[in-house]
Amino acid sequence: MPSLCAAELWRRSERWDLMGRDLFRLKDRHDAEYCLGPTHEEAITELLASQGHLSHKQLPLLLYQVTRKFRDEPRPRFGLLRGREFYMKDMYTFDTSEEAAHLTYQTVCQAYTRLFARLGLNCVQVQADTGNIGGKLSHEFQLPAEVGEDRLLVCGDCAFSANVETMEPGQTDCPQCHKGTLTESKGIEVGHTFYLGTKYSHIFNATFSNPQSKPVVAEMGCFGLGVTRILAAAIEVLSTEDAIHWPGLLAPYQVCILPPKRGSKVGHLEGLAEELCRSLGSAIPGLRGEVVLDDRTQLTIGKRLKDAGCLGYPYVIVVGQSAAEDLPRFEVRCQQSGETMFLSREGLMDL
Ligand SMILES: [Zn+2]
């Protein structure tokens, strides 16, 4: 979907006015109006409608992209946590009936839950407001954190949780189990799901032909993951004062290798470090492209170890003094356990 979106589409859905100052607006040389897309319900529904009738056999249809989005935030802050330009995974779904759309909705929510679990992030799915996207049903995926800007109410007795925005002011009794009390915490929104019904498909005439070959307006959902915000939020909740801790799957590199300082007593091991870097990356399928060599060998190992800690590599391997001994050993530091091990080459490959 294009970043540059025609105002005409947004006027048809009445969101040109509804979005207010959140929308980045601009004009071309002929004075035609555009916005920088903060989301793409209009564009994708129009695209689908322009293709003519879909068959009911082609549904459900789930279309997604990962692109830059733009939002004129009143208070951009905390770097990638709340920026005016960010990456989002957005998906739009088309179904034959309300029932089918609900099933798609549940399926995607379950996929989001699994995704956050695999990242090792303790995410909660909360009932949410549909805001300016609209629709009938909505959930947010929230990462509990002190710097979070959303306020959540979580029940102590059942699985109920909600964004404060969706609740009566001052409500402390759980509306689901009626016995638990709701406690408030702060959260960072990292995902958002909406069951839209026919709000957009009706306006843009996105239809499919049913088994009797009659055109029927499609039921829609939309689903977003804040890709760049997940990076920042994960670091925010997992890190300590002096070191970044990445979820293993998100760490830019799994392993950092430190060759000795140039000109030191073991300076001749620089080649060994380079060779180790190449062979780890090629011998172990999961490490392809995941091993980096800190070849700033004008710096001491101590200085580079400190930097490696700050950058949060899950594993750091030092090729130093102990690698020059008769039984060469590599010093391996594991960030997650805080352990330091001295391993032979075989031991290292096993690890
Ligand atoms: Zn409850």
Boltz pocket constraint, residues with backbone or C-beta under 6 A from the ligand:
constraints:
  - pocket:
      binder: B
      contacts: [[A, 155], [A, 156], [A, 157], [A, 158], [A, 159], [A, 160], [A, 174], [A, 175], [A, 176], [A, 177], [A, 178], [A, 179], [A, 180]]
      max_distance: 6.0
